[in-house]
Amino acid sequence: MGWSPWVFAGPQETERRLRDAGFTAIRCWLEERPTYPDDLGAFVPTSILAAHLARLPEQRREEFTAAVLAGFASHWITCA
């Protein structure tokens, strides 16, 4: 599989990790929590694209971000 900046452990794996670290009172679960930021233009490059932008040459980051935001815009309007 290709590179991904996100590796999220599920509840069972998180519980195991916490137990292995010495915690005893542990309850882990998933909760659906959609995010609708007020400023999509600030949210996307800092929260979603930060790891990807760090891998791009600086001169390509602005254009890449603009292209991603253009794709998000039509979807965002539909969902919001």
N, C-alpha and C positions, 0 to 999 in steps of 0.2 A: 504494500500500500504506500501511497505518497506521503509526503511530509504534512504534519498538522501541528499547529501550536497548542491545540486543546487536547488534553487528556483528562477526562473526568471519571473518577471512580464512582460506581453505583453505590447504593446504600449498604449492601453486604460487604463490599470491598472496603468502604470507608469505615464501617463498624470494625472490621478485622484490623485495619491499620490503627485505629484508635485504641483498641484492646491491646495490640502489640506494643503501643506506646505507653501503656500503663493506665489508661482510663478504664473506669469500671461502670459508671452509670451512663450507658450509651443507648441512644435511640436515633436511628438514621432513617430518612425517608426522602422521597422526591415530592416536590410540590410544583405544579404548573404555575408559572408566574410570568405571563407575557410582559414585555417591556415596550413602552411607548415613550421614548425620550422627547422632550420638548424641542431640542435642537439636534436634528438628525445629522446635520453637517458636522457637528462637533462629536457626536456619539460614535458614528461609524469609524472615522480614522483613529480615535483614541481607544475604543472598546472592542471593535470587531476587527479592524485591519492593522492594529499596532504591530503585531508579530510579522505580518506579511510586508508591511511597509519597511520594517527594519531590514528585510532581506533584499529590498530593491535599491538601486542606486538613487541617491537623493533627487536627481533631476527627473526621475520617472514617477515619483510618489504622488505629486499633485494631479497629474493626468490619470493615473491609476485610480486614485480616490474619486475623482470626478466621474469616471466611467462607472465605478461601483455605485456611487450615489445616484447616478442617472437610472441605473437598473433598479435600485431600491425605491426610487420615487414613485414609479407607477404601482409597484406592489404595495408600498406603504399607504398610499391614498386609498387603495382598494380595501385594505385591512383596517385602517383606522376609523 
